[in-house]
Amino acid sequence: MRALLLAVLFLSGCASTTEVTTRTVTETPPPPAETLLLVAQSPEGDTRETWELTCRPIFERAGLTVLLSHQEVPLWYERGRKALVEWAGDHPVDRILLVDLTRLLMSAPHMRDRQELNPINQDNEVRPTWRVGLDGERIKDAPPADVEQMFPADLLDGAGTNLWHGMARTHEANDQSAIAKSQCLALRDTLRQARLLP
């Protein structure tokens, strides 16, 4: 039995957990939502697509019709939130969930044994930025651990009013889908407890 459990964990990937801290929430719950636009903000298109596709069934299980920004409003970030709100105003969208994953992609894992790996600068004007560990993984000089593990999330109504703002921290996982699943389960449960989603 134990061998079977280990095999399942190995095949499904390392577990990931996400904790959400609510910073602000609307005082009175808005009317019930039926349609949700999922929006992942990231400099990498593949990350946006993976996050939104992974999260869609999680929010659909809450009884929502779920639309994905990478399909519906692919270049929204060029004009910012205004483009999302304008699009929502032209479509039957009750909620917009915007998650900013940018900071999570800007850090590399830290390792104990490492050596310098930077372009040679004859004038020594540029301080080394990246290092590489003995196993070839590159690492970045560490900003505060809490900052690099945390990401913000906002829930807007279809008119662009901010209904909820939260900060979330995701712990280890070994692939993007596992991380996205953990993040969306935690966000969905938190927003349901706040009576902002069904």
Short mmCIF file of the C-alpha atoms (twelve columns), coordinates in Angstrom:
data_MODEL
# 
_entry.id   MODEL 
# 
loop_
_atom_site.group_PDB 
_atom_site.id 
_atom_site.type_symbol 
_atom_site.label_atom_id 
_atom_site.label_alt_id 
_atom_site.label_comp_id 
_atom_site.label_asym_id 
_atom_site.label_seq_id 
_atom_site.Cartn_x 
_atom_site.Cartn_y 
_atom_site.Cartn_z 
_atom_site.pdbx_PDB_model_num 
ATOM 1   C CA . MET A 1   0.000   0.000  0.000   1 
ATOM 2   C CA . ARG A 2   2.808   2.391  0.899   1 
ATOM 3   C CA . ALA A 3   4.553   1.663  -2.416  1 
ATOM 4   C CA . LEU A 4   1.321   2.464  -4.263  1 
ATOM 5   C CA . LEU A 5   0.954   5.770  -2.409  1 
ATOM 6   C CA . LEU A 6   4.556   6.735  -3.197  1 
ATOM 7   C CA . ALA A 7   4.013   5.860  -6.855  1 
ATOM 8   C CA . VAL A 8   0.902   8.042  -7.007  1 
ATOM 9   C CA . LEU A 9   2.737   10.970 -5.400  1 
ATOM 10  C CA . PHE A 10  5.659   10.525 -7.785  1 
ATOM 11  C CA . LEU A 11  3.438   10.440 -10.867 1 
ATOM 12  C CA . SER A 12  1.212   13.301 -9.788  1 
ATOM 13  C CA . GLY A 13  4.094   15.550 -8.718  1 
ATOM 14  C CA . CYS A 14  5.119   17.023 -5.411  1 
ATOM 15  C CA . ALA A 15  2.337   18.501 -3.367  1 
ATOM 16  C CA . SER A 16  1.917   22.247 -3.360  1 
ATOM 17  C CA . THR A 17  0.118   24.337 -0.802  1 
ATOM 18  C CA . THR A 18  -1.049  27.915 -1.037  1 
ATOM 19  C CA . GLU A 19  -2.053  30.190 1.833   1 
ATOM 20  C CA . VAL A 20  -4.182  33.264 1.112   1 
ATOM 21  C CA . THR A 21  -4.242  36.296 3.359   1 
ATOM 22  C CA . THR A 22  -7.132  38.677 2.763   1 
ATOM 23  C CA . ARG A 23  -6.065  42.299 2.896   1 
ATOM 24  C CA . THR A 24  -9.297  44.052 1.930   1 
ATOM 25  C CA . VAL A 25  -12.788 42.907 1.148   1 
ATOM 26  C CA . THR A 26  -16.007 44.716 0.245   1 
ATOM 27  C CA . GLU A 27  -18.243 45.386 3.267   1 
ATOM 28  C CA . THR A 28  -21.432 44.096 1.676   1 
ATOM 29  C CA . PRO A 29  -21.491 41.112 -0.677  1 
ATOM 30  C CA . PRO A 30  -22.345 42.044 -4.280  1 
ATOM 31  C CA . PRO A 31  -25.084 40.268 -6.258  1 
ATOM 32  C CA . PRO A 32  -24.353 36.614 -7.076  1 
ATOM 33  C CA . ALA A 33  -21.855 35.911 -9.841  1 
ATOM 34  C CA . GLU A 34  -22.508 33.727 -12.859 1 
ATOM 35  C CA . THR A 35  -19.563 34.476 -15.147 1 
ATOM 36  C CA . LEU A 36  -15.887 34.816 -14.192 1 
ATOM 37  C CA . LEU A 37  -12.989 36.052 -16.333 1 
ATOM 38  C CA . LEU A 38  -9.707  34.469 -15.165 1 
ATOM 39  C CA . VAL A 39  -6.682  36.680 -15.759 1 
ATOM 40  C CA . ALA A 40  -3.083  35.623 -15.127 1 
ATOM 41  C CA . GLN A 41  -0.555  38.444 -15.366 1 
ATOM 42  C CA . SER A 42  2.873   37.208 -16.387 1 
ATOM 43  C CA . PRO A 43  5.571   38.148 -18.895 1 
ATOM 44  C CA . GLU A 44  5.413   34.584 -20.222 1 
ATOM 45  C CA . GLY A 45  2.483   33.627 -22.460 1 
ATOM 46  C CA . ASP A 46  2.860   29.930 -21.686 1 
ATOM 47  C CA . THR A 47  2.554   30.631 -17.969 1 
ATOM 48  C CA . ARG A 48  -0.626  32.661 -18.492 1 
ATOM 49  C CA . GLU A 49  -2.165  29.927 -20.621 1 
ATOM 50  C CA . THR A 50  -1.192  27.073 -18.283 1 
ATOM 51  C CA . TRP A 51  -2.492  28.904 -15.204 1 
ATOM 52  C CA . GLU A 52  -5.828  29.810 -16.758 1 
ATOM 53  C CA . LEU A 53  -6.444  26.395 -18.339 1 
ATOM 54  C CA . THR A 54  -5.574  24.611 -15.083 1 
ATOM 55  C CA . CYS A 55  -7.801  26.882 -13.015 1 
ATOM 56  C CA . ARG A 56  -10.856 26.884 -15.282 1 
ATOM 57  C CA . PRO A 57  -12.332 23.534 -14.062 1 
ATOM 58  C CA . ILE A 58  -11.724 24.498 -10.423 1 
ATOM 59  C CA . PHE A 59  -13.932 27.575 -10.733 1 
ATOM 60  C CA . GLU A 60  -16.418 25.810 -13.013 1 
ATOM 61  C CA . ARG A 61  -17.021 23.355 -10.160 1 
ATOM 62  C CA . ALA A 62  -18.248 26.360 -8.178  1 
ATOM 63  C CA . GLY A 63  -21.047 26.707 -10.747 1 
ATOM 64  C CA . LEU A 64  -19.537 29.581 -12.731 1 
ATOM 65  C CA . THR A 65  -19.173 30.071 -16.457 1 
ATOM 66  C CA . VAL A 66  -15.429 30.701 -16.789 1 
ATOM 67  C CA . LEU A 67  -13.742 32.703 -19.546 1 
ATOM 68  C CA . LEU A 68  -9.968  32.923 -20.025 1 
ATOM 69  C CA . SER A 69  -8.166  36.182 -20.762 1 
ATOM 70  C CA . HIS A 70  -5.506  34.595 -22.970 1 
ATOM 71  C CA . GLN A 71  -8.328  33.549 -25.333 1 
ATOM 72  C CA . GLU A 72  -10.734 36.469 -24.932 1 
ATOM 73  C CA . VAL A 73  -8.495  39.511 -24.329 1 
ATOM 74  C CA . PRO A 74  -4.995  38.293 -25.242 1 
ATOM 75  C CA . LEU A 75  -3.229  41.696 -25.260 1 
ATOM 76  C CA . TRP A 76  -5.068  43.287 -22.336 1 
ATOM 77  C CA . TYR A 77  -1.818  44.036 -20.441 1 
ATOM 78  C CA . GLU A 78  -0.779  46.602 -23.075 1 
ATOM 79  C CA . ARG A 79  -3.606  48.849 -21.833 1 
ATOM 80  C CA . GLY A 80  -3.855  47.496 -18.290 1 
ATOM 81  C CA . ARG A 81  -6.972  46.790 -16.259 1 
ATOM 82  C CA . LYS A 82  -8.954  49.311 -18.264 1 
ATOM 83  C CA . ALA A 83  -8.933  46.913 -21.241 1 
ATOM 84  C CA . LEU A 84  -10.270 44.090 -19.062 1 
ATOM 85  C CA . VAL A 85  -13.051 46.226 -17.633 1 
ATOM 86  C CA . GLU A 86  -14.049 47.517 -21.075 1 
ATOM 87  C CA . TRP A 87  -14.189 43.962 -22.397 1 
ATOM 88  C CA . ALA A 88  -16.223 42.816 -19.378 1 
ATOM 89  C CA . GLY A 89  -18.635 45.702 -19.957 1 
ATOM 90  C CA . ASP A 90  -19.283 44.456 -23.488 1 
ATOM 91  C CA . HIS A 91  -19.829 40.858 -22.337 1 
ATOM 92  C CA . PRO A 92  -21.855 39.227 -19.570 1 
ATOM 93  C CA . VAL A 93  -18.996 39.086 -17.013 1 
ATOM 94  C CA . ASP A 94  -19.826 39.458 -13.300 1 
ATOM 95  C CA . ARG A 95  -16.333 38.974 -11.861 1 
ATOM 96  C CA . ILE A 96  -12.720 39.365 -12.962 1 
ATOM 97  C CA . LEU A 97  -10.068 37.479 -10.986 1 
ATOM 98  C CA . LEU A 98  -6.655  39.016 -11.682 1 
ATOM 99  C CA . VAL A 99  -3.601  37.194 -10.327 1 
ATOM 100 C CA . ASP A 100 -0.131  38.707 -10.778 1 
ATOM 101 C CA . LEU A 101 2.426   35.894 -11.123 1 
ATOM 102 C CA . THR A 102 5.284   38.117 -12.289 1 
ATOM 103 C CA . ARG A 103 7.339   38.063 -9.085  1 
ATOM 104 C CA . LEU A 104 7.109   34.278 -8.786  1 
ATOM 105 C CA . LEU A 105 8.907   33.928 -12.136 1 
ATOM 106 C CA . MET A 106 11.675  36.395 -11.347 1 
ATOM 107 C CA . SER A 107 13.466  34.276 -8.769  1 
ATOM 108 C CA . ALA A 108 15.449  31.079 -9.161  1 
ATOM 109 C CA . PRO A 109 15.903  28.446 -6.446  1 
ATOM 110 C CA . HIS A 110 18.615  28.998 -3.819  1 
ATOM 111 C CA . MET A 111 21.283  26.423 -3.232  1 
ATOM 112 C CA . ARG A 112 24.031  25.827 -0.655  1 
ATOM 113 C CA . ASP A 113 27.048  25.025 -2.862  1 
ATOM 114 C CA . ARG A 114 27.582  27.469 -5.660  1 
ATOM 115 C CA . GLN A 115 30.167  29.182 -7.829  1 
ATOM 116 C CA . GLU A 116 30.049  32.481 -9.685  1 
ATOM 117 C CA . LEU A 117 28.727  32.381 -13.259 1 
ATOM 118 C CA . ASN A 118 28.629  35.802 -14.890 1 
ATOM 119 C CA . PRO A 119 29.954  37.377 -18.061 1 
ATOM 120 C CA . ILE A 120 33.502  38.629 -17.555 1 
ATOM 121 C CA . ASN A 121 33.563  42.366 -17.047 1 
ATOM 122 C CA . GLN A 122 37.048  43.774 -17.622 1 
ATOM 123 C CA . ASP A 123 36.233  46.988 -15.729 1 
ATOM 124 C CA . ASN A 124 34.579  45.173 -12.806 1 
ATOM 125 C CA . GLU A 125 31.712  47.681 -12.989 1 
ATOM 126 C CA . VAL A 126 28.852  45.187 -12.977 1 
ATOM 127 C CA . ARG A 127 28.191  43.270 -9.807  1 
ATOM 128 C CA . PRO A 128 27.429  39.568 -10.398 1 
ATOM 129 C CA . THR A 129 23.707  38.879 -10.606 1 
ATOM 130 C CA . TRP A 130 23.363  35.150 -11.175 1 
ATOM 131 C CA . ARG A 131 25.234  32.243 -9.657  1 
ATOM 132 C CA . VAL A 132 25.197  28.602 -10.543 1 
ATOM 133 C CA . GLY A 133 25.094  25.659 -8.169  1 
ATOM 134 C CA . LEU A 134 27.183  22.529 -8.457  1 
ATOM 135 C CA . ASP A 135 24.332  20.706 -10.177 1 
ATOM 136 C CA . GLY A 136 24.014  23.387 -12.854 1 
ATOM 137 C CA . GLU A 137 20.952  25.177 -11.436 1 
ATOM 138 C CA . ARG A 138 21.318  28.939 -11.460 1 
ATOM 139 C CA . ILE A 139 20.337  31.043 -8.484  1 
ATOM 140 C CA . LYS A 140 19.852  34.716 -7.825  1 
ATOM 141 C CA . ASP A 141 21.062  36.639 -4.808  1 
ATOM 142 C CA . ALA A 142 18.142  36.365 -2.473  1 
ATOM 143 C CA . PRO A 143 15.599  39.101 -1.901  1 
ATOM 144 C CA . PRO A 144 13.594  38.561 1.303   1 
ATOM 145 C CA . ALA A 145 12.080  35.062 1.097   1 
ATOM 146 C CA . ASP A 146 8.556   36.224 1.887   1 
ATOM 147 C CA . VAL A 147 8.548   38.718 -0.973  1 
ATOM 148 C CA . GLU A 148 9.623   36.303 -3.677  1 
ATOM 149 C CA . GLN A 149 7.131   33.609 -2.678  1 
ATOM 150 C CA . MET A 150 4.106   35.889 -2.474  1 
ATOM 151 C CA . PHE A 151 1.785   37.111 -5.203  1 
ATOM 152 C CA . PRO A 152 -1.206  39.495 -5.204  1 
ATOM 153 C CA . ALA A 153 -4.724  38.691 -6.395  1 
ATOM 154 C CA . ASP A 154 -7.694  40.987 -6.990  1 
ATOM 155 C CA . LEU A 155 -11.360 40.241 -7.579  1 
ATOM 156 C CA . LEU A 156 -13.228 42.924 -9.520  1 
ATOM 157 C CA . ASP A 157 -16.847 43.150 -10.490 1 
ATOM 158 C CA . GLY A 158 -17.809 43.591 -14.139 1 
ATOM 159 C CA . ALA A 159 -17.642 47.386 -13.777 1 
ATOM 160 C CA . GLY A 160 -14.065 47.286 -12.447 1 
ATOM 161 C CA . THR A 161 -14.829 47.901 -8.761  1 
ATOM 162 C CA . ASN A 162 -12.339 46.104 -6.535  1 
ATOM 163 C CA . LEU A 163 -14.304 43.674 -4.345  1 
ATOM 164 C CA . TRP A 164 -11.359 41.868 -2.766  1 
ATOM 165 C CA . HIS A 165 -7.579  42.049 -2.584  1 
ATOM 166 C CA . GLY A 166 -5.433  39.287 -1.181  1 
ATOM 167 C CA . MET A 167 -1.840  38.164 -0.925  1 
ATOM 168 C CA . ALA A 168 -1.006  34.498 -1.345  1 
ATOM 169 C CA . ARG A 169 2.093   32.414 -0.717  1 
ATOM 170 C CA . THR A 170 2.662   29.168 -2.582  1 
ATOM 171 C CA . HIS A 171 4.920   26.480 -1.174  1 
ATOM 172 C CA . GLU A 172 6.813   23.863 -3.142  1 
ATOM 173 C CA . ALA A 173 5.609   22.002 -6.207  1 
ATOM 174 C CA . ASN A 174 7.440   20.501 -9.137  1 
ATOM 175 C CA . ASP A 175 5.451   21.782 -12.111 1 
ATOM 176 C CA . GLN A 176 3.354   24.735 -13.232 1 
ATOM 177 C CA . SER A 177 0.078   22.836 -13.277 1 
ATOM 178 C CA . ALA A 178 0.462   21.665 -9.669  1 
ATOM 179 C CA . ILE A 179 1.275   25.213 -8.566  1 
ATOM 180 C CA . ALA A 180 -1.679  26.690 -10.485 1 
ATOM 181 C CA . LYS A 181 -4.051  24.071 -9.082  1 
ATOM 182 C CA . SER A 182 -2.956  24.840 -5.529  1 
ATOM 183 C CA . GLN A 183 -3.287  28.586 -6.075  1 
ATOM 184 C CA . CYS A 184 -6.763  28.388 -7.606  1 
ATOM 185 C CA . LEU A 185 -8.162  25.982 -5.028  1 
ATOM 186 C CA . ALA A 186 -7.007  28.314 -2.252  1 
ATOM 187 C CA . LEU A 187 -8.328  31.417 -4.023  1 
ATOM 188 C CA . ARG A 188 -11.683 29.784 -4.812  1 
ATOM 189 C CA . ASP A 189 -12.189 28.637 -1.216  1 
ATOM 190 C CA . THR A 190 -11.192 32.025 0.212   1 
ATOM 191 C CA . LEU A 191 -13.533 33.905 -2.133  1 
ATOM 192 C CA . ARG A 192 -16.412 31.532 -1.376  1 
ATOM 193 C CA . GLN A 193 -15.931 32.061 2.356   1 
ATOM 194 C CA . ALA A 194 -16.119 35.826 1.718   1 
ATOM 195 C CA . ARG A 195 -19.399 35.214 -0.190  1 
ATOM 196 C CA . LEU A 196 -17.912 36.738 -3.340  1 
ATOM 197 C CA . LEU A 197 -18.251 33.569 -5.437  1 
ATOM 198 C CA . PRO A 198 -20.873 30.790 -5.314  1 
# 
